Amino acid sequence: MMMEHVDILIMVAGAFIAWIICRKVVVPILLKVASKTDAKWDDVIFNRKVLLSAANIVPAVILWMTVPYAISDFPELANEYPKVGEALVRLMAIYITIMALRTLLVFIDSFKQLDGEKRTAKQQYLYTICGVLKIIAIFVAVIVVVAIIVNKDPSTLFAGLGAASAILMLAFQDTIKGLVAGIRLTTNEMLQVGDWITVPSAGANGRVEDITLTTVKVRNFDNTIITVSPQALVDGSFQNWKGMEENEGRKQTRQVYYDFRSIKIDDDGVANITKFRHHIEQWLAEHPLVVGEKSPFVRHVAASQAGCCLEFIFWLRSQAGRDFERDTCDIMEYIYAASSDFGLRIYQQFPEQ
């Protein structure tokens, strides 16, 4: 009996020693080898967290392989409790499955560290695929664990799911739609991390911080966080300001109404409003806040009972919200003040007394 106890101690000690060797020797060696290579991806993917998670599987594998032999050394226990050895083997198998799943999930999550400050379309596509792989891995692991518990072949359970696929699709239709919408956003390059988007229906107006299979996280310019589903973006509408930011200047359009009674012909035979239009166009083209190369201009819009409408169109160099609005105010305030220099009166409706 003493020899049998010694065998169990050797088995447990061997598993513990193998775990220590993996953590203290094998993992540092692999990390050092990865750091010596010129490639950066191996440093990210095969990081310390992934390797340590994989090391936790080693002692479980050793115990799983040696438990049946250890139980056989106790014939009285094996005869009285014939299910003990089988139960221990199943527990070890479940543990190995769970730890393998955890290692795989950590490995997949490591791809997120490959993202730069602005995630490219290819990176986002890989990010989406990784999310799908995580769902598949969890689903497969659950089936395997259930198969171990009921002592069935996992392939039998997978085959049985075919009949229940319709029910599963109905129960998880929202999740499936979200997955499809997320893939559409990625493959069509409709959205990337770092893009400035506006989603009026959700009250979102800011930068995209994260894109997952089921959510798009937007940080508004007031630092509030808005979470929008990919399905809402695909089915509805949203405005992506990426094209504007990649080109110089953000377009601004403003309208001002002038009293018809203030429009007149000057001594040189030119209307004062004509001189005013030419002056503002020249002033805008030379203004440091305006992109003069885009030829700012002033035009007439259909008149109304409010008066003669002039529309001022220009492109500001500042594109961020606060600077853009501030520069717009500076320009429009000059236009308001300069109007009187040309004898023009801006229309305003006074409240009834």
SELO-200684 format. One record per residue (C-alpha): residue number from 1; x, y, z. Coordinates in steps of 0.25 Angstrom, whole numbers, plus 5000, padded with zeros to 4 digits. Example, Ala and Ser with C-alpha at 12.3 -4.5 7.8 and 13.67 -1.06 7.14 Angstrom:
R / seq / u / v / w
R / 1 / 5049 / 4982 / 5031;
R / 2 / 5055 / 4996 / 5029;
This chain:
R / seq / u / v / w
R / 1 / 5000 / 5000 / 5000;
R / 2 / 5012 / 5009 / 5003;
R / 3 / 5017 / 5007 / 4989;
R / 4 / 5003 / 5011 / 4983;
R / 5 / 5003 / 5024 / 4991;
R / 6 / 5017 / 5027 / 4986;
R / 7 / 5012 / 5025 / 4972;
R / 8 / 5001 / 5035 / 4974;
R / 9 / 5011 / 5045 / 4980;
R / 10 / 5021 / 5043 / 4968;
R / 11 / 5009 / 5045 / 4959;
R / 12 / 5005 / 5058 / 4966;
R / 13 / 5019 / 5063 / 4968;
R / 14 / 5022 / 5060 / 4953;
R / 15 / 5010 / 5069 / 4948;
R / 16 / 5014 / 5080 / 4958;
R / 17 / 5029 / 5080 / 4953;
R / 18 / 5025 / 5080 / 4939;
R / 19 / 5016 / 5092 / 4942;
R / 20 / 5028 / 5099 / 4948;
R / 21 / 5037 / 5096 / 4937;
R / 22 / 5028 / 5101 / 4927;
R / 23 / 5025 / 5114 / 4934;
R / 24 / 5040 / 5117 / 4939;
R / 25 / 5048 / 5111 / 4928;
R / 26 / 5040 / 5108 / 4915;
R / 27 / 5032 / 5121 / 4915;
R / 28 / 5044 / 5130 / 4917;
R / 29 / 5052 / 5123 / 4906;
R / 30 / 5040 / 5125 / 4896;
R / 31 / 5039 / 5139 / 4900;
R / 32 / 5053 / 5142 / 4898;
R / 33 / 5053 / 5135 / 4884;
R / 34 / 5041 / 5143 / 4880;
R / 35 / 5048 / 5156 / 4884;
R / 36 / 5061 / 5152 / 4876;
R / 37 / 5053 / 5152 / 4863;
R / 38 / 5051 / 5164 / 4854;
R / 39 / 5036 / 5162 / 4852;
R / 40 / 5027 / 5169 / 4863;
R / 41 / 5015 / 5160 / 4861;
R / 42 / 5021 / 5148 / 4869;
R / 43 / 5024 / 5157 / 4881;
R / 44 / 5009 / 5161 / 4881;
R / 45 / 5002 / 5148 / 4878;
R / 46 / 5012 / 5139 / 4886;
R / 47 / 5012 / 5148 / 4898;
R / 48 / 5014 / 5144 / 4913;
R / 49 / 4999 / 5143 / 4916;
R / 50 / 4997 / 5133 / 4904;
R / 51 / 5009 / 5124 / 4908;
R / 52 / 5005 / 5124 / 4923;
R / 53 / 4991 / 5120 / 4919;
R / 54 / 4996 / 5109 / 4911;
R / 55 / 5006 / 5104 / 4922;
R / 56 / 4994 / 5102 / 4931;
R / 57 / 4989 / 5091 / 4922;
R / 58 / 5002 / 5082 / 4923;
R / 59 / 4999 / 5077 / 4938;
R / 60 / 4985 / 5074 / 4934;
R / 61 / 4989 / 5066 / 4922;
R / 62 / 4999 / 5058 / 4931;
R / 63 / 4989 / 5055 / 4941;
R / 64 / 4978 / 5051 / 4931;
R / 65 / 4988 / 5041 / 4925;
R / 66 / 4993 / 5035 / 4938;
R / 67 / 4980 / 5035 / 4947;
R / 68 / 4975 / 5022 / 4941;
R / 69 / 4988 / 5015 / 4945;
R / 70 / 4988 / 5021 / 4959;
R / 71 / 4973 / 5016 / 4961;
R / 72 / 4977 / 5002 / 4956;
R / 73 / 4987 / 5002 / 4968;
R / 74 / 4975 / 5002 / 4977;
R / 75 / 4967 / 4989 / 4974;
R / 76 / 4958 / 4990 / 4986;
R / 77 / 4954 / 5004 / 4982;
R / 78 / 4953 / 5001 / 4967;
R / 79 / 4944 / 4989 / 4971;
R / 80 / 4935 / 4997 / 4981;
R / 81 / 4934 / 5009 / 4973;
R / 82 / 4936 / 5006 / 4958;
R / 83 / 4932 / 5020 / 4954;
R / 84 / 4943 / 5027 / 4962;
R / 85 / 4954 / 5026 / 4952;
R / 86 / 4944 / 5029 / 4940;
R / 87 / 4939 / 5042 / 4948;
R / 88 / 4953 / 5047 / 4950;
R / 89 / 4957 / 5045 / 4936;
R / 90 / 4945 / 5052 / 4931;
R / 91 / 4948 / 5064 / 4941;
R / 92 / 4962 / 5065 / 4936;
R / 93 / 4957 / 5065 / 4921;
R / 94 / 4947 / 5076 / 4925;
R / 95 / 4958 / 5084 / 4931;
R / 96 / 4967 / 5082 / 4919;
R / 97 / 4955 / 5086 / 4910;
R / 98 / 4953 / 5099 / 4918;
R / 99 / 4967 / 5103 / 4919;
R / 100 / 4970 / 5100 / 4904;
R / 101 / 4958 / 5109 / 4901;
R / 102 / 4963 / 5120 / 4911;
R / 103 / 4977 / 5119 / 4904;
R / 104 / 4970 / 5120 / 4890;
R / 105 / 4962 / 5132 / 4894;
R / 106 / 4974 / 5139 / 4900;
R / 107 / 4982 / 5136 / 4887;
R / 108 / 4971 / 5142 / 4879;
R / 109 / 4970 / 5154 / 4887;
R / 110 / 4985 / 5156 / 4885;
R / 111 / 4982 / 5161 / 4871;
R / 112 / 4975 / 5173 / 4877;
R / 113 / 4989 / 5178 / 4881;
R / 114 / 4993 / 5179 / 4866;
R / 115 / 4984 / 5191 / 4865;
R / 116 / 4990 / 5204 / 4863;
R / 117 / 4984 / 5217 / 4867;
R / 118 / 4975 / 5217 / 4855;
R / 119 / 4971 / 5203 / 4851;
R / 120 / 4972 / 5200 / 4836;
R / 121 / 4962 / 5193 / 4828;
R / 122 / 4970 / 5180 / 4828;
R / 123 / 4972 / 5180 / 4843;
R / 124 / 4957 / 5183 / 4845;
R / 125 / 4954 / 5171 / 4836;
R / 126 / 4963 / 5162 / 4844;
R / 127 / 4957 / 5168 / 4857;
R / 128 / 4943 / 5164 / 4852;
R / 129 / 4948 / 5150 / 4848;
R / 130 / 4954 / 5148 / 4862;
R / 131 / 4941 / 5151 / 4868;
R / 132 / 4934 / 5140 / 4860;
R / 133 / 4945 / 5130 / 4863;
R / 134 / 4943 / 5133 / 4878;
R / 135 / 4928 / 5130 / 4877;
R / 136 / 4931 / 5117 / 4869;
R / 137 / 4942 / 5113 / 4879;
R / 138 / 4932 / 5115 / 4891;
R / 139 / 4921 / 5108 / 4884;
R / 140 / 4930 / 5096 / 4881;
R / 141 / 4936 / 5095 / 4895;
R / 142 / 4922 / 5095 / 4901;
R / 143 / 4918 / 5083 / 4892;
R / 144 / 4931 / 5076 / 4896;
R / 145 / 4928 / 5078 / 4911;
R / 146 / 4914 / 5073 / 4910;
R / 147 / 4919 / 5061 / 4902;
R / 148 / 4929 / 5058 / 4913;
R / 149 / 4918 / 5059 / 4923;
R / 150 / 4908 / 5050 / 4917;
R / 151 / 4919 / 5041 / 4911;
R / 152 / 4915 / 5043 / 4897;
R / 153 / 4923 / 5045 / 4884;
R / 154 / 4923 / 5060 / 4881;
R / 155 / 4921 / 5057 / 4866;
R / 156 / 4907 / 5051 / 4871;
R / 157 / 4903 / 5064 / 4878;
R / 158 / 4908 / 5073 / 4866;
R / 159 / 4899 / 5064 / 4857;
R / 160 / 4887 / 5066 / 4866;
R / 161 / 4888 / 5081 / 4865;
R / 162 / 4884 / 5080 / 4851;
R / 163 / 4870 / 5078 / 4854;
R / 164 / 4870 / 5089 / 4865;
R / 165 / 4877 / 5099 / 4856;
R / 166 / 4864 / 5106 / 4852;
R / 167 / 4860 / 5108 / 4867;
R / 168 / 4874 / 5113 / 4870;
R / 169 / 4874 / 5123 / 4858;
R / 170 / 4861 / 5128 / 4863;
R / 171 / 4866 / 5130 / 4877;
R / 172 / 4878 / 5137 / 4873;
R / 173 / 4874 / 5144 / 4861;
R / 174 / 4877 / 5158 / 4867;
R / 175 / 4891 / 5153 / 4870;
R / 176 / 4893 / 5147 / 4856;
R / 177 / 4888 / 5160 / 4849;
R / 178 / 4898 / 5168 / 4857;
R / 179 / 4909 / 5158 / 4853;
R / 180 / 4905 / 5160 / 4838;
R / 181 / 4904 / 5175 / 4840;
R / 182 / 4918 / 5176 / 4846;
R / 183 / 4924 / 5168 / 4835;
R / 184 / 4917 / 5177 / 4825;
R / 185 / 4923 / 5189 / 4831;
R / 186 / 4936 / 5183 / 4831;
R / 187 / 4937 / 5177 / 4817;
R / 188 / 4931 / 5190 / 4811;
R / 189 / 4940 / 5199 / 4818;
R / 190 / 4928 / 5207 / 4823;
R / 191 / 4934 / 5210 / 4837;
R / 192 / 4948 / 5209 / 4844;
R / 193 / 4953 / 5212 / 4858;
R / 194 / 4956 / 5227 / 4859;
R / 195 / 4946 / 5232 / 4849;
R / 196 / 4937 / 5243 / 4852;
R / 197 / 4923 / 5239 / 4850;
R / 198 / 4909 / 5246 / 4853;
R / 199 / 4897 / 5237 / 4856;
R / 200 / 4885 / 5246 / 4858;
R / 201 / 4876 / 5235 / 4862;
R / 202 / 4885 / 5231 / 4873;
R / 203 / 4890 / 5244 / 4877;
R / 204 / 4904 / 5241 / 4874;
R / 205 / 4914 / 5251 / 4868;
R / 206 / 4928 / 5248 / 4871;
R / 207 / 4940 / 5238 / 4869;
R / 208 / 4938 / 5223 / 4868;
R / 209 / 4946 / 5217 / 4879;
R / 210 / 4943 / 5202 / 4877;
R / 211 / 4936 / 5193 / 4867;
R / 212 / 4932 / 5179 / 4871;
R / 213 / 4922 / 5169 / 4865;
R / 214 / 4910 / 5174 / 4873;
R / 215 / 4914 / 5189 / 4877;
R / 216 / 4920 / 5201 / 4871;
R / 217 / 4925 / 5210 / 4883;
R / 218 / 4925 / 5225 / 4879;
R / 219 / 4931 / 5236 / 4889;
R / 220 / 4924 / 5249 / 4886;
R / 221 / 4931 / 5262 / 4887;
R / 222 / 4926 / 5265 / 4901;
R / 223 / 4932 / 5252 / 4905;
R / 224 / 4919 / 5244 / 4906;
R / 225 / 4919 / 5230 / 4901;
R / 226 / 4909 / 5225 / 4891;
R / 227 / 4907 / 5210 / 4888;
R / 228 / 4901 / 5207 / 4874;
R / 229 / 4898 / 5194 / 4868;
R / 230 / 4904 / 5191 / 4855;
R / 231 / 4890 / 5187 / 4850;
R / 232 / 4885 / 5201 / 4853;
R / 233 / 4896 / 5207 / 4845;
R / 234 / 4894 / 5197 / 4833;
R / 235 / 4879 / 5198 / 4833;
R / 236 / 4878 / 5213 / 4836;
R / 237 / 4888 / 5224 / 4832;
R / 238 / 4900 / 5231 / 4838;
R / 239 / 4910 / 5242 / 4833;
R / 240 / 4924 / 5238 / 4833;
R / 241 / 4933 / 5251 / 4832;
R / 242 / 4946 / 5243 / 4828;
R / 243 / 4945 / 5248 / 4813;
R / 244 / 4945 / 5263 / 4819;
R / 245 / 4957 / 5260 / 4828;
R / 246 / 4965 / 5254 / 4817;
R / 247 / 4963 / 5266 / 4809;
R / 248 / 4967 / 5280 / 4813;
R / 249 / 4956 / 5289 / 4818;
R / 250 / 4942 / 5287 / 4823;
R / 251 / 4930 / 5293 / 4816;
R / 252 / 4922 / 5304 / 4822;
R / 253 / 4909 / 5310 / 4817;
R / 254 / 4902 / 5322 / 4823;
R / 255 / 4890 / 5330 / 4818;
R / 256 / 4887 / 5345 / 4821;
R / 257 / 4875 / 5353 / 4817;
R / 258 / 4876 / 5367 / 4813;
R / 259 / 4865 / 5378 / 4812;
R / 260 / 4861 / 5380 / 4798;
R / 261 / 4859 / 5395 / 4801;
R / 262 / 4874 / 5396 / 4804;
R / 263 / 4879 / 5391 / 4791;
R / 264 / 4882 / 5403 / 4781;
R / 265 / 4891 / 5407 / 4770;
R / 266 / 4903 / 5415 / 4774;
R / 267 / 4908 / 5427 / 4766;
R / 268 / 4917 / 5418 / 4757;
R / 269 / 4905 / 5410 / 4753;
R / 270 / 4908 / 5398 / 4760;
R / 271 / 4898 / 5392 / 4771;
R / 272 / 4903 / 5393 / 4785;
R / 273 / 4900 / 5378 / 4787;
R / 274 / 4909 / 5375 / 4775;
R / 275 / 4920 / 5382 / 4781;
R / 276 / 4918 / 5375 / 4794;
R / 277 / 4918 / 5361 / 4788;
R / 278 / 4931 / 5364 / 4781;
R / 279 / 4937 / 5369 / 4793;
R / 280 / 4933 / 5357 / 4802;
R / 281 / 4938 / 5347 / 4792;
R / 282 / 4952 / 5354 / 4791;
R / 283 / 4952 / 5355 / 4806;
R / 284 / 4949 / 5341 / 4808;
R / 285 / 4959 / 5336 / 4798;
R / 286 / 4970 / 5344 / 4805;
R / 287 / 4966 / 5340 / 4819;
R / 288 / 4976 / 5331 / 4827;
R / 289 / 4965 / 5323 / 4833;
R / 290 / 4959 / 5320 / 4819;
R / 291 / 4964 / 5310 / 4808;
R / 292 / 4966 / 5320 / 4797;
R / 293 / 4969 / 5310 / 4787;
R / 294 / 4955 / 5304 / 4788;
R / 295 / 4950 / 5318 / 4782;
R / 296 / 4939 / 5323 / 4793;
R / 297 / 4928 / 5330 / 4787;
R / 298 / 4915 / 5337 / 4790;
R / 299 / 4902 / 5335 / 4782;
R / 300 / 4887 / 5339 / 4782;
R / 301 / 4877 / 5329 / 4787;
R / 302 / 4862 / 5330 / 4784;
R / 303 / 4857 / 5343 / 4790;
R / 304 / 4845 / 5342 / 4800;
R / 305 / 4837 / 5352 / 4809;
R / 306 / 4849 / 5352 / 4818;
R / 307 / 4857 / 5360 / 4807;
R / 308 / 4868 / 5357 / 4797;
R / 309 / 4876 / 5345 / 4802;
R / 310 / 4891 / 5344 / 4800;
R / 311 / 4898 / 5330 / 4802;
R / 312 / 4912 / 5330 / 4807;
R / 313 / 4920 / 5317 / 4803;
R / 314 / 4934 / 5315 / 4808;
R / 315 / 4943 / 5304 / 4813;
R / 316 / 4950 / 5306 / 4827;
R / 317 / 4964 / 5300 / 4830;
R / 318 / 4959 / 5296 / 4844;
R / 319 / 4951 / 5284 / 4844;
R / 320 / 4949 / 5280 / 4859;
R / 321 / 4936 / 5284 / 4865;
R / 322 / 4940 / 5296 / 4874;
R / 323 / 4950 / 5302 / 4865;
R / 324 / 4941 / 5301 / 4853;
R / 325 / 4929 / 5308 / 4860;
R / 326 / 4938 / 5319 / 4866;
R / 327 / 4944 / 5322 / 4852;
R / 328 / 4931 / 5322 / 4846;
R / 329 / 4926 / 5332 / 4856;
R / 330 / 4938 / 5341 / 4853;
R / 331 / 4935 / 5341 / 4838;
R / 332 / 4920 / 5343 / 4839;
R / 333 / 4922 / 5354 / 4850;
R / 334 / 4931 / 5362 / 4840;
R / 335 / 4920 / 5360 / 4829;
R / 336 / 4909 / 5365 / 4838;
R / 337 / 4918 / 5378 / 4841;
R / 338 / 4923 / 5380 / 4827;
R / 339 / 4908 / 5380 / 4821;
R / 340 / 4905 / 5394 / 4827;
R / 341 / 4918 / 5400 / 4820;
R / 342 / 4911 / 5397 / 4807;
R / 343 / 4898 / 5402 / 4811;
R / 344 / 4891 / 5389 / 4813;
R / 345 / 4882 / 5386 / 4824;
R / 346 / 4880 / 5372 / 4829;
R / 347 / 4866 / 5368 / 4830;
R / 348 / 4861 / 5365 / 4844;
R / 349 / 4846 / 5364 / 4849;
R / 350 / 4842 / 5372 / 4861;
R / 351 / 4832 / 5366 / 4870;
R / 352 / 4818 / 5372 / 4870;
R / 353 / 4816 / 5383 / 4881;
